Amino acid sequence: MKKSNFFLYKKRPLVRKGQTIYYGDMREKAVAMLTVKSSHEFGNLNISDDIQIQLISTDPQTSPKDLVLKNSVKKGLFDALDLAGIWIDRYIKASAV
């Protein structure tokens, strides 16, 4: 496998563009899209509060209206990433059966 230049969290790529974070490998059956809905300042840091999580199918044959498989909102980035990881693992496992 080709070496990735992406930051990894729990062995999955993590890519940020503005207020949107993509978590997962596009070669897998699904990835998570996390969108920062609100944040606050702590010193010179911007801390994420509300994060919208969407589990998205990577199957190119999926119709656009069916791309979002699951949707939720969590407080804090780590809770959101943990839920996204669980969703990805469960979806991949269920798809393999």
N, C-alpha and C positions, 0 to 999 in steps of 0.2 A: 504494500500500500504506500502511496506517495505521502511524504511527510507534509503535515499541515502547518501553515504559518499562523493559524488562528489560536486565540486564547482558548484553552480547554477548561471546562468545569465538569467534573465527574466523567471525564473521558469523552465529552461531546463538545464540538465547536460552539463558541459563543461570539457573536458578531453584533456590534452596535452601530446604528446609524441614527443620529439624533436621539429622539425619545423612544425609538424602537430597538428591541434586542431580539435577535434570532438565535434560538438555542436548538442544536441538533445537527445531524448530518443529512444533507440533501439526498444522499444515496439511500437513506432509510425510508420507511413507508410514511413517516410523518415528522414534522418539526414543530417547535413551539414559537409563536410570535408573542413577545411580551411588550406591552406599550405602557410607558410611564404616564399615568393620568394626573398625578399630583406629586409634588415634592416640597421639601423645605430646606432652608439653609442651616447648616451647623458649622459655625466658624467659616472657613473658606470652602467647605464641601457642600455639595448639593445632594441631599439624602432623599431617595425615592420613597414615597408613601404608598399610594394606591397604584397597583400594577394590574393591568388587564392581561389575561393569559388566553391565548387561542391555540388549540392544537389544530394544525393545518396538514392536510394530505399533500404528499409530494407526487402523487400519481398524476401524470400529465393527462390521463384519460378522464379524470374527475371533472365534472361540470363545475363552473365557477360558484354556483349556488350551494354546492355540496362540499366545497373545500374546507370550511371550518367544521371540525369534528366535535370540538368541545370548547366551552367558553366559561371563564370565571374571573373574579377580581380578588386579589390578595393584598394584604398590607405588608409591605417590605419586599425587597428584591430576593432575599434568600428563601422566604416562604414560597414566592412565585416560582423560582427556579426549581425548588424541590417538587412542587406539584407538577410542573411541566415535565420534569424527569420521570416522575411516576406515570403520567399520562403517556409519554412516549414509550416507555418500557411495556406498559400494558397493551398499547395498541399494536406494537410490533409482535408481542407474544400472541395476541388474539389473531393477528393476521397470518401467523405461521401455522395455525391449526387448520 
